Amino acid sequence: MSKETSKDNGKRSQITKRILLGVAIALVLVYIVFLFITTNFMGNNNIVTETAYNYKAYDIVESRCYVARDEEYLPASSNGVLVYDVSDGDKVTSDGVIATAYATQEDVAALQQAEELDRKIEYLESLNSVNTSANIGIDTINGQINDRLLSVMKSINAHDYSGISHEEEDLLTSILRKQILTGEQGNISDKIADLKNQRTAISVGSPTGTVKAGSAGYFVSKVDGYEKTFDIAKLDELTVDDIENASPAEINPDDYTGKIIKNVNWYLLCPVTADEATALSHADQTVKIRLPSAIDGEIPAKIIGVNAHADGERAVAIIQCNYMNDALSKLRRENVEIIVNEYEGLKISKAALHDDDVTYTTTDDKGNDTEHTERVQGVYVVYGVELVFKQVAIDYSGDDYIICNPAPKEGTLLNGSTVSLYDKVVVEGGDLFNGKIIS
């Protein structure tokens, strides 16, 4: 090989090395630029979001309370076996009949059988009227069945069982009406005639007397001995010791037909701590209460006083209610939740909170604009492929979440923008800033 050929090969080798080195450097630079762009503009840095949705939070005081009422005993009747004409929690007048007396238990049994037959006859006669109605067709009945079945399912899903028996009865009625119209039920007139024959064969003895209320109010069939434990006229003098030492009177329930709650207002006597007493210290403050053992949901009430204890560490909150039903009429010693404050807004995890700068403009009296930048607390929201920082107005702070006001009063927000319903709020992610582009 000649010297010239060797030199040419050496030059080509050096050029090749330089080209390869240049390509390698270019690839490294391209990779670095790619990392920079994807990290700061196109990458999501493992961003995790949650949806802002409506939520309610509460300031609640819990207590184990006594229920006090203005109650009057109804002495037992000696005229015979009693049949109650009203139910617990029903309102009665001063001369209203509470119960009717019959001579024997057999008379009562015959009365109950006759009343049951009367109900069946009335029910079947109302169903039979479908046969002569020109206004009710099969499509209408099918629509009723669908609506009432949906109503029952909604009540079950919502755990609302208070009126479900009535809804089930309405559903059964619609199904029976359809069977009558389509001929699936036999001759219902024959069934009615048979029931009427049974009813005619029953002989019911005449009543031997009645028990009247004596005072207007609400009737309750049971007594528990606490009826006179607390003096309604002196609740402002009630102490924690009175609550702790409360005990029922020794009475024989058989000596009483029941009792009358004479006043529409009744009271919860709630032992509380000093801090809880402060939260409840506003007289005539309207609150809501929950009594889970007696009623679903919340009922309105009013704080009429808070009696502090001598030790300064305890107190008794007096809460007045006037809502009444069967279950509430029987309450005596119960767990109560007193809702002092209610907050409604957008629920957001505390992990989403960040501090960032917000720029806004003010105008003076002469029309001169001045731009300001201030650091505020807010969240980052995914808006398309961009992160947008939104200031938040916090109404409530829980252990791991906050409730934000989606429409705070004027002047609260520096730039007028805050989180909205269904916003995708960032709860995890690195290197977050306003305007960041994400994939």
Residue, then its C-alpha position, 0 to 999 in steps of 0.5 A: m500500500s502506498k503512503e498516499t493511500s494510507k494518508d487518505n484512509g487516515k483522513r477518512s477515519q478522522i472525518t468519520k469519527r468527527i461526524l459520529l461525535g457530532v451526531a452523538i452530541a446532537l442526539v444528547l442535545v436533542y434528548i436534553v431539550f426533549l426532557f426540558i420540554t416534556t418536563n416543563f411544558m408537555g409532561n404531566n409529572n404524574i399529576v393526579t386530580e379530583t373533581a370538585y363537587n358539592y358537599k355539606a359539613y357541620d359543626i356538631v355538639e353531641s350529648r346524652c340528653y333527657v327529654a322533658r315535657d309538660e305531662e299529665y297522667l291519665p288514670a286507668s279505667s275500671n270499666g272493662v277492657l280498653v280499645y284505644d281510639v287514638s295513636d301515640g303522638d296524635k293530637v287530642t282535645s280536652d274532651g276527646v275520647i282516648a279509649t273505649a271500654y268493653a265488658t270482655q276481651e271476647d267483645v274486643a276480639a269481635l270488634q277487631q274482627a269486624e273492623e278488619l272485615d270492614r276494611k277489606i270490604e271497603y278496599l275491594e269495593s274501591l277496586n271493583s269500581v275499576n270495572t265500571s270506570a270508563n276513564i281508566g285503561i290498561d296503559t294508565i294502570n301500567g304507568q301507575i305500576n311503574d311509577r309506584l314500583l320506582s317510588v318503592m325502590k327510591s325509598i329503599n335505596a335512600h333508606d327511607y322506610s317511614g312511608i314505605s308500607h303506604e307505597e307498597e300498598d299503593l303498588l299492590t292496589s295497582i297490580l290488583r286493578k290490572q288483574i281485574l281489568t285483564g280478567e286474571q282476578g276472579n269475580i270480585s263481587d262474589k268475594i265482597a258478598d262473602l265478606k259481608n256475610q261474615r261481617t253480618a254474622i259477627s255480634v259486637g257488644s256495646p261499649t261500657g264507657t269511654v276515657k277522655a283526655g281531660s286536657a288538650g295536647y298529644f296522647v301517649s299510651k305508656v308512662d315511664g315515671y319521669e313525667k314529673t322529674f323535671d319542672i318545666a317552669k324552672l328549667d332555667e334553674l336546672t343544673v348538671d347535678d340535676i341531670e346526673n341524679a335524675s331517676p324515675a318515680e316508683i309507679n305502676p304502669d297498670d294504674y294509668t291509661g297513658k298520659i297527655i303532653k299538654n304543651v306543644n313545646w318540649y325540651l332536650l336537657c343536654p349536659v355539655t362541656a364548657d367549650e360546647a356551652t360557648a358554641l351554644s351560648h346564643a339564646d334564641q339561636t335556631v339550630k337543627i337536631r338529629l335524634p337517630s333512634a327516633i327519626d330520620g333526618e333533622i328537625p328544627a329546634k331553638i336554644i333557649g338557655v345554657n346553664a353553667h355549672a359552678d365548676g366552670e367546666r360543665a353546663v346544661a343546654i336547654i333546647q326547645c322543640n315543637y315537632m311531634n310524632d309517634a316516636l318523638s312522643k316516647l323519647r326520654r333518654e336519648n343521644v342527640e346531635i345538635i347542628v350549630n353551623e352548616y356549611e355547603g360548598l365545594k369539597i376539596s382535599k387539603a393536599a390540593l392547597h398551594d400558595d401562588d402569585v395572583t396579579y390584579t389591577t386597581t384604578d384610583d380616583k383619577g382613572n390611573d391603573t396600578e398592577h399588583t401582585e400578591r401571594v394567596q392560597g389556592v388550587y391548580v385546576v386542569y383547563g384543557v392542556e394547561l394548569v390554571f391557579k385559582q384562589v379559594a375562599i375557605d368556609y370550613s376546614g376538616d381533618d383532610y378536606i376543606i369546603c370552598n365557597p364557589a361564590p364568595k362575597e365581593g372583594t374576597l377574590l383578588n382577581g375574581s376567579t375561584v374554583s367551580l363545580y366539577d373542576k379537575v383539581v390537582v391533588e398530586g404532582g411536581d413542579l406546579f405553576n400557573g400556565k404550565i402545559i400538560s399532556 
